[in-house]
């Protein structure tokens, strides 16, 4: 059964709302590893990766980043893949619905002939994805922690980018402010309601994971927590 890696919805049956809200049932994820051994050398073309989410700031964030004129790979979370009219390198989702959506909407602008997009997910999904990921170096305190890890797909993208060896990870379209998606009006589709525990996951990552120094954001609360991404930071100045 698919384990959902989100803070705002949980699909595994038999777990009560009270259990979902108990902090002791939520585990801090600090590191991921692929289900099977993977040589990431062919997957990483540049030391910097632009990791994009579906927040309403995506267009302005991408515009600001592209003004840096930095060589980079593109790693898209969920539907942010549709924003780019050029090939992307990676795509990730942690819900089965998103895998079906990607298969149905992957047009020539996203995946031209001869170009490969590496598809990532949590767990071992086989056909729908190229690389499955699991938690590395973690001891469960109780059974529920195996199914109720807290985070979001953007955080999943961060941990997998670190594991693949990127030196600088720049977040775009991840303001985590609940003001909607880049592709539609909030009244048409209610945005995620970020829980305090989700922000705590990101803050714990910043404080406790040494590799968090590789990650910065272009906007919003993620920039407040992780630091503001600048051209000087990317270039090591």
C-alpha positions in Angstrom: 0.0 0.0 0.0 1.2 3.5 -0.9 2.5 5.5 2.1 1.6 9.1 1.7 4.2 11.7 2.6 2.1 14.7 3.2 1.0 16.9 6.1 -2.4 17.8 4.9 -3.9 14.4 3.9 -3.4 10.8 4.8 -4.9 7.9 2.9 -4.0 4.8 4.9 -7.1 3.4 6.6 -7.5 2.5 10.2 -5.7 5.4 11.8 -7.8 7.9 13.7 -7.5 11.7 13.5 -6.3 11.7 17.1 -3.4 9.3 16.3 -2.5 11.4 13.2 -2.1 14.5 15.4 0.0 13.0 18.1 3.6 14.2 17.8 5.1 10.9 19.1 3.6 9.2 16.0 5.5 11.5 13.7 9.1 10.9 12.8 11.7 13.5 11.8 13.0 12.4 8.4 16.6 13.6 7.9 17.9 11.3 5.1 16.6 9.2 2.3 18.2 6.4 0.2 17.1 4.7 -3.0 15.3 1.3 -2.6 17.9 -0.1 -5.0 21.5 0.8 -5.7 21.6 3.7 -8.2 24.5 5.4 -10.0 23.5 9.0 -10.0 26.3 10.2 -12.3 24.1 10.1 -15.4 21.3 11.9 -13.5 23.3 14.9 -12.4 24.5 17.3 -15.1 25.3 20.3 -13.0 26.1 21.0 -9.3 23.1 23.3 -8.9 19.5 22.2 -9.1 16.4 24.3 -9.3 13.7 22.5 -7.3 10.3 23.8 -8.2 7.0 23.5 -6.4 3.4 24.4 -7.2 3.1 27.6 -5.1 1.7 30.8 -6.6 5.2 32.4 -6.6 6.6 29.9 -9.1 6.6 32.2 -12.2 8.4 35.1 -10.4 10.8 32.8 -8.6 11.9 31.1 -11.8 12.3 34.5 -13.5 14.5 35.7 -10.6 16.6 32.5 -10.7 17.1 32.6 -14.5 18.4 36.2 -14.1 21.4 34.6 -12.2 22.5 32.9 -15.4 23.7 29.8 -13.5 24.1 26.4 -15.1 21.6 24.1 -13.5 19.4 21.0 -13.6 15.6 21.3 -13.1 13.8 19.1 -10.7 10.0 19.6 -10.7 7.6 18.7 -7.9 4.1 17.6 -9.0 2.5 19.9 -11.6 5.3 22.5 -11.7 6.6 20.4 -14.6 4.0 22.0 -16.8 5.4 25.4 -16.3 8.6 24.7 -18.2 8.6 24.9 -22.0 12.0 23.1 -22.1 13.3 19.7 -21.0 13.5 19.0 -17.3 15.8 16.5 -15.5 13.8 15.2 -12.6 10.2 14.9 -11.5 8.8 13.7 -8.2 5.5 12.9 -6.6 4.5 10.9 -3.6 0.8 10.3 -4.4 -0.3 7.7 -7.0 -2.7 10.2 -8.5 0.2 12.5 -9.5 1.9 9.6 -11.3 -1.2 9.0 -13.4 -1.5 12.8 -14.0 2.1 12.9 -15.2 1.6 10.0 -17.6 -1.5 11.7 -19.1 0.0 15.2 -19.4 3.6 14.6 -20.3 3.7 16.4 -23.7 6.4 17.1 -26.1 7.4 20.4 -24.5 8.2 18.5 -21.3 9.6 15.3 -22.7 10.9 15.7 -26.3 12.0 12.6 -28.2 15.2 11.1 -26.8 15.0 13.0 -23.5 14.7 11.1 -20.3 13.0 12.5 -17.2 14.0 10.7 -13.9 10.8 10.1 -12.0 11.1 9.8 -8.1 8.7 8.7 -5.5 8.5 7.4 -1.9 8.5 3.6 -1.7 8.9 1.2 -4.5 6.3 2.0 -7.2 8.1 0.2 -10.1 6.3 0.9 -13.4 5.2 4.5 -12.7 8.6 5.7 -11.4 12.3 5.2 -12.1 13.7 5.6 -8.5 11.9 4.7 -5.3 13.2 6.1 -2.0 13.1 5.0 1.6 14.2 6.5 4.9 17.9 6.0 5.8 19.3 5.5 9.2 16.1 5.7 11.2 14.9 3.7 14.2 11.2 3.6 14.7 9.8 4.4 18.1 6.5 2.8 17.4 4.6 1.1 14.6 2.6 4.2 13.5 5.8 6.1 12.6 6.3 3.7 9.7 3.2 5.2 8.1 2.9 8.7 9.4 6.1 10.5 8.5 5.5 14.3 8.3 6.6 16.5 5.4 5.5 17.5 1.9 6.7 16.7 -1.6 9.0 19.7 -1.6 10.8 18.3 1.4 11.0 14.9 -0.3 12.6 16.7 -3.3 15.2 18.3 -1.0 16.3 15.1 0.6 16.5 13.3 -2.7 18.5 16.2 -4.2 21.0 15.9 -1.4 21.2 12.2 -1.8 21.9 12.5 -5.5 24.9 14.8 -4.8 23.8 18.3 -5.7 25.9 21.0 -4.1 23.4 23.8 -4.2 19.6 23.3 -4.1 17.5 26.3 -4.9 13.8 26.2 -4.1 11.2 28.0 -6.3 7.5 28.1 -5.9 7.6 26.8 -2.3 6.5 29.8 -0.2 4.4 27.5 2.1 2.0 30.4 2.7 -1.3 28.8 1.8 -2.1 31.3 -0.9 -2.7 28.8 -3.7 -1.1 27.3 -6.7 0.6 29.0 -9.7 -1.8 27.4 -12.2 -5.2 28.3 -10.7 -7.1 30.6 -8.4 -7.5 29.5 -4.8 -11.2 29.6 -5.0 -11.1 27.0 -7.8 -9.1 24.5 -5.8 -8.4 25.1 -2.1 -4.6 25.2 -1.4 -2.8 23.0 1.2 -3.4 23.9 4.8 0.1 23.7 6.2 0.2 22.4 9.8 2.6 23.8 12.4 4.2 20.3 12.5 5.1 20.6 8.9 6.9 23.9 9.5 8.6 22.2 12.5 9.9 19.5 10.2 11.5 22.1 8.0 13.0 23.9 11.0 14.3 20.7 12.5 15.9 19.9 9.1 17.7 23.3 9.2 18.9 22.9 12.7 19.8 19.2 12.8 20.9 18.2 9.3 24.4 19.4 8.3 23.6 19.2 4.6 20.8 21.8 5.1 23.5 24.4 4.2 23.1 23.3 0.6 19.5 24.4 0.5 18.0 27.9 0.1 14.8 29.3 -1.2 13.7 32.2 -3.3 10.6 33.1 -1.4 8.2 32.9 1.6 8.5 30.9 4.8 10.9 28.4 3.2 13.3 31.3 2.6 12.8 32.5 6.2 13.6 29.0 7.5 16.4 28.0 5.2 17.8 31.3 4.0 17.4 33.4 0.9 19.0 32.0 -2.3 21.2 34.5 -4.1 23.6 34.3 -7.1 26.5 35.0 -4.7 25.5 32.1 -2.5 25.2 29.7 -5.5 28.7 30.8 -6.7 30.2 30.3 -3.2 30.9 34.0 -2.5 
